[in-house]
Amino acid sequence: MDVTVHSLTNNPTQAWKEISKGQKLFKLNVKIPTKPVDADKVRFVCMSDTHSLIHNIKFDVPDGDVFIHAGDFTKCGQRTEVEEFNKWIGGLPHKHKIVIGGNHELSFDKKFITAFKEKDKGSDTEDDIPNYGKKSANIGDAVNTADITKFLSNCTYLQDESIEIFGIKLYGTPWQPAFGNWAFNLERGEECLAKWRLIPSNVDVLITHTPPLGHGDLACSGVRAGCVELLQTVQTRVKPKYHVFGHIHEGYGVTSDGKIIFINASTCNINYVPDNLPIVFDMPLPKGCTKV
């Protein structure tokens, strides 16, 4: 089914009022498993939005087979922040570690690399840079690096890319509807949909930074921040078993439409305190696959 731009794409709150009439929505209460994972299952441990506050985390990250971080692992993408995160994630016990960018990873978005380079040359492109970036003394160190992703040596960074682990297909993408003047921002509607059309239809675990409309996307202001076209793409074409995201801290938790499990794994709460526990799920190995 081909997804088209919804007539209320620029008003997600109103769009959900309309769309929700035909939707099932279940809130799930999940706990971190206390027993080791079964040999015929893969354990995923999900976090997001740690914002360079990893040293403030008071809980132990549960062990598992695959660790997922759904973006915003820095405050503004400084090289030192990336290196610190890389050291931290390198110390986790998981065999596979998957990371995507979020709107705070300025140095991972090409448009900000250009903006900061121009700023370094003395041009007046500073208005294109978010306030956080303007106040950051070392952001130029990151964006002048040929490839900031090389400092993520202890994990696999996905940007509109797929990876297969134990026969399970994952896809990661950092984009989100415009949210201030930050990284990986796109206009709602066709710009966002163009990125969602890149998602393969045979994905088992989809990782985005933005939530889809109606799941983990309700801001404290009462406004919905999710993407209409992402929800439609996920439900009608991609149909993953799990959809992991973050971005809206107060949307932390797990929901389902009866077919797909939606996970907002934001570690930081609305006050930027990293109190939310990782969300863990076990997924059966595909037939004929092992973890050897």
Backbone torsions as a table, in degrees:
resi	resn	phi	psi	omega
1	MET	NA	127.2	-179.1
2	ASP	-82.3	125.8	179.7
3	VAL	-86.6	134.9	177.1
4	THR	-119.3	167.0	-178.8
5	VAL	-68.4	128.2	179.7
6	HIS	-72.5	145.9	-178.1
7	SER	-63.1	-24.7	179.9
8	LEU	-107.6	27.6	-176.1
9	THR	-56.7	-33.7	-177.9
10	ASN	-86.9	1.8	176.3
11	ASN	-133.4	72.6	-174.7
12	PRO	-60.2	-30.7	178.6
13	THR	-63.0	-46.9	178.1
14	GLN	-69.6	-36.4	179.4
15	ALA	-60.5	-40.8	-179.2
16	TRP	-67.8	-35.5	177.1
17	LYS	-58.7	-36.0	-179.5
18	GLU	-79.7	-48.8	-174.7
19	ILE	-69.9	-34.8	-174.1
20	SER	-62.3	-20.0	179.6
21	LYS	-62.3	-27.3	179.7
22	GLY	-110.2	18.2	-176.4
23	GLN	-113.6	147.5	167.4
24	LYS	-98.8	140.1	-179.0
25	LEU	-143.3	116.3	179.2
26	PHE	-119.0	133.0	174.2
27	LYS	-93.2	126.5	-176.5
28	LEU	-106.7	136.0	174.3
29	ASN	-97.5	117.9	-177.1
30	VAL	-120.2	148.8	177.5
31	LYS	-125.0	154.8	176.8
32	ILE	-70.9	125.1	-178.9
33	PRO	-60.1	143.9	177.9
34	THR	-99.3	-16.4	-179.5
35	LYS	-96.7	150.1	175.7
36	PRO	-59.7	154.5	-179.9
37	VAL	-70.2	143.6	177.5
38	ASP	-66.8	153.0	-177.1
39	ALA	-63.6	-25.9	-177.9
40	ASP	-98.0	16.2	178.4
41	LYS	-131.3	157.8	177.7
42	VAL	-112.6	127.2	-179.9
43	ARG	-96.7	124.0	177.7
44	PHE	-105.8	134.6	177.3
45	VAL	-119.0	119.7	-170.2
46	CYS	-114.5	133.0	172.6
47	MET	-138.8	167.0	177.9
48	SER	-164.2	162.6	171.0
49	ASP	50.9	57.8	175.6
50	THR	-90.6	-18.9	168.6
51	HIS	50.2	44.5	178.6
52	SER	59.7	24.5	179.1
53	LEU	-109.8	25.2	-176.1
54	ILE	-61.3	-29.2	-179.7
55	HIS	-78.3	-7.8	176.7
56	ASN	-95.2	-3.3	-179.4
57	ILE	-70.9	128.5	-175.8
58	LYS	-96.9	-10.9	-177.2
59	PHE	-103.0	161.5	173.3
60	ASP	-86.7	135.0	177.3
61	VAL	-74.1	123.5	-178.0
62	PRO	-60.9	147.8	175.3
63	ASP	-73.6	160.9	179.1
64	GLY	179.8	-174.8	-179.8
65	ASP	-88.2	-37.8	-175.8
66	VAL	-132.0	127.0	174.8
67	PHE	-103.4	131.5	179.5
68	ILE	-119.7	131.3	171.2
69	HIS	-121.4	119.3	-171.6
70	ALA	-93.6	32.9	170.6
71	GLY	103.0	168.1	-175.1
72	ASP	58.2	52.2	175.5
73	PHE	-87.3	-7.6	175.8
74	THR	-121.9	176.6	172.7
75	LYS	-88.5	-38.1	178.9
76	CYS	-154.1	15.9	172.8
77	GLY	85.3	18.7	177.0
78	GLN	-62.8	148.0	179.4
79	ARG	-58.4	-40.1	-179.6
80	THR	-63.7	-35.6	177.3
81	GLU	-66.3	-42.6	-180.0
82	VAL	-63.5	-43.8	-179.8
83	GLU	-64.2	-40.1	179.3
84	GLU	-64.6	-43.6	178.3
85	PHE	-63.4	-41.1	-179.6
86	ASN	-61.7	-39.7	178.1
87	LYS	-65.5	-42.6	-179.5
88	TRP	-63.8	-47.8	-176.9
89	ILE	-68.9	-28.0	176.9
90	GLY	-66.6	-22.7	179.8
91	GLY	-86.7	-6.4	178.3
92	LEU	-77.3	150.1	-172.4
93	PRO	-81.7	-8.3	-173.3
94	HIS	-66.1	138.2	-178.6
95	LYS	-67.8	-37.8	-178.8
96	HIS	-119.8	133.5	-178.5
97	LYS	-131.4	118.6	-175.5
98	ILE	-114.4	130.7	-177.1
99	VAL	-133.2	139.1	169.6
100	ILE	-121.4	166.1	177.3
101	GLY	-86.3	168.1	175.1
102	GLY	-138.3	-171.2	-175.8
103	ASN	-68.3	-15.3	178.4
104	HIS	-88.5	-10.6	-179.9
105	GLU	-85.6	68.1	-175.4
106	LEU	-56.9	-39.9	-174.4
107	SER	-73.5	-6.8	178.4
108	PHE	-94.6	-8.5	-177.6
109	ASP	-103.2	121.8	-174.1
110	LYS	-56.8	-33.8	-177.5
111	LYS	-66.3	-28.3	178.3
112	PHE	-84.2	-28.6	173.4
113	ILE	-58.9	-46.1	179.0
114	THR	-63.7	-44.3	-177.9
115	ALA	-61.9	-44.0	-178.4
116	PHE	-70.8	-34.4	177.0
117	LYS	-64.3	-40.6	178.5
118	GLU	-66.6	-37.8	178.1
119	LYS	-62.6	-40.4	179.1
120	ASP	-62.7	-28.5	-179.6
121	LYS	-82.1	-5.3	177.9
122	GLY	95.3	13.1	179.2
123	SER	-79.7	177.5	-175.8
124	ASP	-105.4	39.2	179.6
125	THR	-88.7	12.1	-175.2
126	GLU	-60.9	-28.2	-179.2
127	ASP	-65.6	-16.8	178.9
128	ASP	-83.1	-3.5	-175.4
129	ILE	-107.0	131.5	178.7
130	PRO	-57.6	155.6	-178.0
131	ASN	-54.9	-38.9	-178.5
132	TYR	-60.7	-40.0	-179.0
133	GLY	-66.6	-38.0	-179.8
134	LYS	-61.7	-33.6	-177.3
135	LYS	-85.6	-5.3	-174.7
136	SER	-92.1	114.1	-174.4
137	ALA	-68.4	-29.7	-172.2
138	ASN	-105.7	7.4	-176.9
139	ILE	-61.3	-31.8	179.5
140	GLY	-62.1	-30.6	177.8
141	ASP	-60.3	-36.4	-177.6
142	ALA	-77.3	-48.3	-172.1
143	VAL	-75.1	-16.3	175.4
144	ASN	-86.3	-3.4	176.1
145	THR	-75.5	138.1	-176.8
146	ALA	-57.4	-40.0	-178.7
147	ASP	-150.4	99.9	-176.8
148	ILE	-62.0	-24.4	-177.2
149	THR	-66.5	-16.6	179.8
150	LYS	-67.1	-17.6	177.8
151	PHE	-83.9	-1.8	172.7
152	LEU	-101.3	65.4	-174.5
153	SER	-83.4	-12.4	-176.3
154	ASN	-102.9	16.3	179.9
155	CYS	-156.3	175.1	174.8
156	THR	-105.6	119.5	179.7
157	TYR	-95.1	125.7	179.6
158	LEU	-111.5	129.8	173.8
159	GLN	-136.3	98.5	-174.2
160	ASP	58.9	48.0	-175.8
161	GLU	-139.5	158.1	177.4
162	SER	-110.4	158.6	171.2
163	ILE	-150.0	148.1	178.2
164	GLU	-116.8	127.4	-179.8
165	ILE	-127.9	120.9	-178.7
166	PHE	55.3	31.3	-179.5
167	GLY	83.8	-1.6	179.0
168	ILE	-96.4	128.3	-175.3
169	LYS	-94.6	126.2	177.7
170	LEU	-118.9	151.5	176.9
171	TYR	-139.9	135.4	-178.7
172	GLY	-125.4	137.2	178.7
173	THR	-147.6	136.6	-171.6
174	PRO	-94.6	-4.6	-168.2
175	TRP	-72.5	155.7	174.9
176	GLN	-154.7	157.2	175.2
177	PRO	-58.0	146.0	-175.5
178	ALA	-44.3	125.7	-174.8
179	PHE	-138.4	82.5	-169.8
180	GLY	69.2	-164.9	-179.6
181	ASN	-105.5	73.5	-176.5
182	TRP	-119.4	-170.4	-176.3
183	ALA	-77.0	155.1	174.9
184	PHE	54.0	33.3	176.7
185	ASN	-88.1	137.4	176.0
186	LEU	-133.9	154.5	175.5
187	GLU	-69.5	141.9	176.9
188	ARG	-61.3	151.6	179.6
189	GLY	99.7	-128.1	-170.9
190	GLU	-64.3	-36.1	179.9
191	GLU	-62.9	-47.1	178.2
192	CYS	-65.9	-44.5	-176.7
193	LEU	-60.4	-34.5	178.4
194	ALA	-59.7	-35.7	177.6
195	LYS	-74.1	-38.1	-179.5
196	TRP	-68.8	-26.5	177.8
197	ARG	-69.2	-16.7	177.9
198	LEU	-78.0	-16.8	-177.4
199	ILE	-70.4	125.1	178.0
200	PRO	-64.6	158.1	-178.5
201	SER	-84.8	-9.1	-176.6
202	ASN	-106.3	30.9	-178.5
203	VAL	-82.2	135.2	175.7
204	ASP	-90.9	-42.3	179.7
205	VAL	-126.2	112.3	178.1
206	LEU	-96.3	131.9	178.8
207	ILE	-119.8	115.8	174.5
208	THR	-125.9	161.5	173.8
209	HIS	-82.9	-40.7	-179.3
210	THR	-81.1	146.7	170.9
211	PRO	-78.0	157.7	169.3
212	PRO	-77.9	165.8	178.5
213	LEU	-60.9	133.5	171.0
214	GLY	90.5	-10.6	-178.3
215	HIS	-125.6	111.6	178.2
216	GLY	60.4	28.7	-174.0
217	ASP	-121.5	7.4	-177.3
218	LEU	-83.9	113.9	179.6
219	ALA	-78.0	162.5	-178.0
220	CYS	-63.7	-20.3	178.5
221	SER	-76.2	-8.5	-176.9
222	GLY	92.0	1.5	-179.0
223	VAL	-94.2	140.7	173.9
224	ARG	-82.2	134.4	-177.7
225	ALA	-111.8	-6.0	-176.3
226	GLY	-70.7	170.8	-176.9
227	CYS	-101.6	125.5	-179.5
228	VAL	-62.2	-48.4	-175.7
229	GLU	-68.3	-28.9	176.3
230	LEU	-67.0	-44.2	177.7
231	LEU	-58.3	-46.7	-178.6
232	GLN	-64.4	-40.4	178.7
233	THR	-63.5	-43.8	-178.3
234	VAL	-66.2	-43.5	-174.1
235	GLN	-79.5	-32.9	-172.5
236	THR	-101.0	-24.3	-176.5
237	ARG	-122.2	-54.8	-173.5
238	VAL	-72.5	-48.6	177.6
239	LYS	50.5	55.2	177.8
240	PRO	-70.4	162.5	174.3
241	LYS	-75.7	-35.7	179.5
242	TYR	-134.6	141.8	174.4
243	HIS	-125.2	113.6	-176.6
244	VAL	-107.3	136.0	-178.8
245	PHE	-156.8	-170.6	179.2
246	GLY	-156.4	-122.2	170.6
247	HIS	76.3	-55.8	179.7
248	ILE	-97.5	99.3	-171.1
249	HIS	-58.0	-41.7	-176.5
250	GLU	-74.3	-4.3	177.6
251	GLY	-90.8	6.5	-178.2
252	TYR	-50.0	135.2	177.3
253	GLY	139.4	-175.2	-174.6
254	VAL	-124.8	133.2	176.7
255	THR	-134.1	170.7	177.3
256	SER	-150.5	152.7	172.3
257	ASP	-102.0	12.0	-178.9
258	GLY	98.1	-14.0	-179.6
259	LYS	-127.2	-40.5	-176.7
260	ILE	-113.9	139.7	174.0
261	ILE	-95.5	122.9	-179.6
262	PHE	-105.5	127.3	-174.7
263	ILE	-124.2	111.4	169.1
264	ASN	-92.4	106.8	-171.9
265	ALA	-100.7	24.3	-179.1
266	SER	-55.4	121.6	-179.5
267	THR	-79.2	-41.9	177.5
268	CYS	-78.9	140.1	173.4
269	ASN	-83.4	-171.5	-175.4
270	ILE	-63.2	-23.0	179.5
271	ASN	-94.5	13.5	179.8
272	TYR	60.1	38.6	171.6
273	VAL	-107.8	124.0	-175.2
274	PRO	-78.7	69.7	-174.4
275	ASP	-101.9	-19.3	-175.5
276	ASN	-74.7	128.4	-177.4
277	LEU	-69.7	151.7	173.4
278	PRO	-58.1	151.1	176.9
279	ILE	-105.6	128.4	-172.0
280	VAL	-118.6	137.1	172.2
281	PHE	-142.4	149.8	177.9
282	ASP	-107.5	134.3	-177.4
283	MET	-123.5	129.9	179.9
284	PRO	-60.6	142.4	174.7
285	LEU	-66.1	140.2	174.4
286	PRO	-61.5	152.8	-178.9
287	LYS	-55.8	130.2	178.0
288	GLY	87.9	-2.9	-178.6
289	CYS	-105.0	150.6	176.2
290	THR	-132.7	173.4	177.4
291	LYS	-98.2	11.5	179.1
292	VAL	-74.2	NA	NA
